[in-house]
């Protein structure tokens, strides 16, 4: 299915105006483009937004985006905000972005704890954006700046923002955390005066390396192309060249992950720990890749509770176990 920009914006406005039964006590959900006009580096011919159903008989909002022309944020405001916020970055192997139009279950879980959550729909390198492999990072940096610029709308403390990424989104979240000083685009409005630092970062079953034998082949191929040289692979390996002020980093992975080997999380933990900076790694015996993080009854995966405790310990205003 193909959607133009006007249709997407109208859909976002409709979401903001329509009450949601599951969030009746919550401020209105909204969805909006993060760039005021066309994102930087639009190719010719231009990219057109497109999504596909992830399962033929699945829910209507169980979709993924193989092409993104209009990067978006979906906001899930907290009913009782603590002032904290989290930017959630979904995966898809950089071949697509697995994200619906409604707030994700993880976003709703964070909101229930008082943390306003933002799901990011970001651009993909295979659409030939001028920034190439940095197009997703442009969107992640821009999203943080927009959240900060509009923080008062959602009762957010602009210094109290975390990020969490999943699978290939974990790679993007790790680069966002490590590359806050990297200028990836020219400013387009006042929001771009905001910083791109974060309080802490959570990486769940993340893609990390582009240089080692346990690199995720699809993510590397989609991000860097088939013929990336060693220097380029090193530049985009999230565990290399970390800054001395790397944000506290939480990692969760399953030992039996058949898609993204657990060695990715181990490599990232070792790199952050060696700086030395705060790092915590939780490996479970079984779970595969992309386990369900929120059960039908609302119970959260232990990784989420452990991240909340870790983030609380490192200054994010989120309920956490102090024991």
RASULDA-V685008 format. One record per pair of residues at least 12 apart in sequence whose C-alpha atoms are under 6 Angstrom apart, sorted by the first residue. I is the first residue (numbers start at 1). J is the second residue. If there is no record, write none. Layout:
{{I & J} {I & J}}
//
This chain:
{{1 & 50} {1 & 51} {2 & 49} {2 & 50} {3 & 49} {3 & 50} {12 & 31} {12 & 32} {15 & 30} {16 & 28} {16 & 29} {16 & 30} {26 & 79} {27 & 77} {29 & 75} {29 & 76} {30 & 74} {30 & 75} {31 & 73} {31 & 74} {32 & 72} {32 & 73} {33 & 71} {33 & 72} {34 & 72} {41 & 129} {41 & 130} {42 & 129} {43 & 129} {47 & 69} {48 & 69} {49 & 67} {49 & 68} {49 & 69} {50 & 65} {50 & 67} {51 & 64} {51 & 65} {52 & 64} {61 & 100} {62 & 100} {63 & 100} {64 & 97} {64 & 98} {64 & 99} {65 & 96} {65 & 97} {66 & 96} {68 & 123} {71 & 121} {71 & 122} {72 & 121} {73 & 118} {73 & 119} {73 & 120} {74 & 118} {74 & 119} {75 & 117} {75 & 118} {76 & 116} {76 & 117} {77 & 116} {78 & 111} {78 & 114} {78 & 115} {78 & 116} {80 & 114} {81 & 114} {81 & 115} {82 & 114} {83 & 155} {83 & 156} {83 & 157} {84 & 115} {84 & 156} {84 & 160} {84 & 161} {84 & 317} {85 & 115} {85 & 116} {85 & 117} {85 & 161} {86 & 117} {86 & 161} {86 & 162} {86 & 163} {87 & 118} {87 & 163} {88 & 118} {88 & 119} {88 & 163} {88 & 164} {88 & 165} {89 & 120} {89 & 165} {89 & 169} {90 & 165} {90 & 166} {90 & 169} {91 & 166} {91 & 167} {91 & 168} {91 & 169} {93 & 168} {93 & 218} {93 & 219} {94 & 219} {94 & 222} {122 & 136} {122 & 139} {123 & 136} {125 & 223} {133 & 223} {138 & 184} {141 & 196} {144 & 196} {145 & 191} {145 & 194} {146 & 191} {149 & 191} {160 & 316} {161 & 198} {161 & 199} {162 & 198} {162 & 199} {162 & 200} {162 & 201} {163 & 201} {164 & 201} {164 & 202} {164 & 203} {165 & 203} {166 & 204} {166 & 206} {167 & 205} {167 & 206} {167 & 207} {168 & 207} {170 & 203} {170 & 206} {171 & 206} {171 & 207} {171 & 208} {175 & 238} {178 & 242} {178 & 246} {180 & 196} {180 & 197} {200 & 247} {200 & 248} {201 & 249} {202 & 250} {202 & 251} {203 & 251} {204 & 251} {204 & 252} {205 & 252} {205 & 253} {208 & 238} {208 & 264} {209 & 237} {209 & 238} {210 & 233} {210 & 237} {211 & 233} {216 & 260} {239 & 268} {239 & 271} {248 & 278} {248 & 279} {249 & 279} {250 & 279} {250 & 280} {251 & 281} {252 & 281} {252 & 282} {252 & 283} {253 & 283} {254 & 283} {254 & 284} {254 & 285} {254 & 286} {254 & 287} {254 & 288} {255 & 285} {256 & 286} {256 & 288} {257 & 288} {257 & 289} {308 & 320} {309 & 321}}
//
